[in-house]
Amino acid sequence: MFAASRDEDPEGEFFRSIVDDQVFAAIEKLPEEYRLAVVLSDMEDLSYGEIAEVMGIPVGTVKSRLFRGRRQLQQQLYEYALEMGYISDAGEI
């Protein structure tokens, strides 16, 4: 049970639900190490452990790169998210 909850990723679920051309373009702009982690997690649906194995890095580093990569995506896509109604003017990313 603990192992299953450790890999739950609601933020990744959100990103998978809104991927379109604008999001793909923003992903392409990410630094390689963040882009790879985000793609493997949010598009390929790999677990943290699987990503760590593919990238040859510790699970903690995977989580860090996902956090940082997603934050960069949020910053790049803020205006787009407003236009699409994913967030409101008063809302946070």
N, C-alpha and C positions, 0 to 999 in steps of 0.2 A: 504494500500500500504506500509506504514512504517513497519508494523508487518511482512509482507512477506520479505522485504529486510533485516530486522534484522536477519532472520534465514537463509539467503542465505549463502552457505558455499562452495566456489569453491575449497578450499584446501581439504575438505572432498570428493568432487567429484573426484579429482585426486587420492586420496588414494583408493577409491572404484574401480577405473578403473585398478589398478595394483596389486590387492591382489592375491597372490599365496602362495605356501608352505613356501617360504623364508620369506615372509611378515608375515604370521601366526606365524612362529617361533619367529620373532622379537617382535610381539605383545605379545606373551606369556612371554617374558622377562621383559615387562614393570611392574612397581609397580602397584599393584591392582587398586588404585584410578585412575591412568592414563589409564590403560588397559580398565577398565569398561567404562570410558567416550569415549574413542576412538571406542570401539566396538559398543556401543549404537549409536554413531553418524555415523561412517563411514561404519559400516556393517549392522546395524539394521535400519539406516536412520531415527532415532528419532530427533526431533527438540531440540534446547537448553532447551526449557521449559519442554518438556517431559523428557529429561535426568535429569534435576534438580529435577523433581518430583520423578522419579525412585530412584535417589541417595539420595534424601532428603537434597539437598544443593542448595544454590542460583545460579541463571543463570550465574552470574559473575564468580563463582567458576568453573562451567562447562566449560566456555570459557577458563579459565586459565589452567585447567587440560587438555583440548584438545590441547591447544598451547604447553604445556610442553610435553605431551605424544607424539605428532607428531614430535616435535623437537628431542626427544630421538629416535624415529623410524628413522628419517632422518639420524641421526648420525650412527645408527646401520646398515642402509641399503645403505650407500653412495657407497661403492665398488660395490655392487650388481646393483645399479642404473646405474653406469658407464658401467658395463658389458652388461646390457640389453639395453643400449642406451637411457635411460630415461633422462639422463643428459650427458653433455660433460665434459672433463677434466677442461675446463675453466669456466664451468657453476657453478652456486650455486645450493644448494639443494632446 
